[in-house]
Amino acid sequence: MLRKKVRCIDCGFLCFYERRIGGQLVLPGLEQLAPVTHHYFEVALELRQSAKSLQDLSRHLLCYRGIVSPGPEDEEVVRKITTTRACSYFVEHIPGFDPTWHLTEHERKREQGAIRRWNLLSNLLSVLLGIGVTILVMWLTRLWFQ
């Protein structure tokens, strides 16, 4: 797949995440104590446009697809997510939708593309088969009536 040059800050998979155990925010190292629930939230357009806000919230940012994961101690998270890079997983951010919706929409579009390609291929094969049968019938008819 062709990898286009994009920025994480413009991607629908950039999100905030929270890990909670029974409603309590998880502290590093305590994940093994109980089942952890993960919550992923959209990064609002206003926050995407503010480097200061992003830096303040950087330890809660990640790529929903796991391509770029800044980490809680990363001081350069804003640089990472605003730098142009090649990524085949990029999906244009649509304001108002969380990363789960973006992934579902991306998979739906990919499936529709596969169905369109299959339909095109099957139509092409049908036409070629029709031409082949027509040529065969014409050839047999010519042989028969000679």
N, C-alpha and C positions, 0 to 999 in steps of 0.2 A: 504494500500500500504506500502511496506517495505521502511523504511526511512534509506538511507545509510549515512555514515559519509562523509561529504564533506566540502569544504571551499568556501565561497562566491567569493573569488578572482579568482577561477577557473570556475565560472559559467557564462554562456552566458547571464544571466539576470542582471548581475551587469552592471550598466550603469551610464553615466553622464546625467543629465537632466537640461533643461533650461525652465523657464517660461517667456513668453513674452506677452506684450500687445502692439499691433500695432507696432511690431518691437523693442520696448523698453524692456530691461530686467526688470522683475518684482521685486520690493523691498518688503520685508515682510510687510504684513498688507495692501498692495495696491491691492490685488487680486480682490477685489469686485468692483473696479472702471470700469472695462471693461472686455469683454471676454478674457480669458487667453488661449494662445496656449502653449502646452507642446511639447518639442523636446527631444528625447532620443537618445543618441549616444553611440556607442561601447567604452569601455575602452580598449585602444590599449594594446597589449602584453607588450610593453616597459614600460608603466605606471603601469601595473599589477605587474611588477617585481621590481618597485622602491617604497619603503615605503615612502620616502621623497616626491615624486610627489603625491602619494595618499593622504598623510596628507595635502599637500598644496591645493588639489582639493576636500577635503573630504566633504565640504558642498554641492557639486554638485553630490555626489554619492548616488545611491539608488538601491534597488532591483526592477526590472521592475514588478515582481509579488507581490511586497509589503511585502515580508517576513521579510526583514531587511531594515529599513530606518534609517540611521544614524542621520539625522537632521543637521541643519546648525551650531549648537553650540557644536556638539559632538567632544570631544577631542580624543576619543578612537576609531574612525572609522576604523583605520588601524587594530587595535586589533580585532575588531568585524568581519571584512571581511576576516581576515587571520586565525581566529580560526576555528578549525574543529567542525562541528555541524551536527545534523541530519536534513535532508531536503528532502522531497519527491518531491519537485519542481525543483531540481537541473538538469541543462542541461549543458553538457560539452561546454565550450567556444570554438567557431570556429573563429579564427582570420579573420577579414574582414567583419563580419556580425553584424548588430545591434541587440538589444534585440527583436525588433518586428519580425525579421526574425527567431531568435531562438524560439520564441513562436509559430510562424506559423509552423516551422519545427517540433517542439515538438508535436503540435496538430495533424499534418499529420501522424507522426509515431504512435501516440496513436490510431488514427482512423484505420490505416493499421493493427495494432495489434488486434483491435476489429473485423475487417473483417476477419483476419486469424483465430481468435478463433471461430467466427460464422461458417466459412467454415469447420473447423475441427469438430465442434459439429454437423453440418448438415450432414457431410459425415459419422460420427459415427452413427447417428440416422438412416441414409439410410441403412447402413450395417446391423444394428440390425433389422430393419424392414424387410430387405431382408431375413435374417436368420429366422426370425419369420414366414414369409409367406412360406418359403421353408419347414420348419418343419410342418406347418399347412397342406400344400398340401400333403406332404408325409404321414401324419397321416390320412387325409381324403382318400387318394388313398388306403392306407392299409385297412381302414374300408370298402371301397367300393368293393374291390376285395376279401374280405374274405368270 
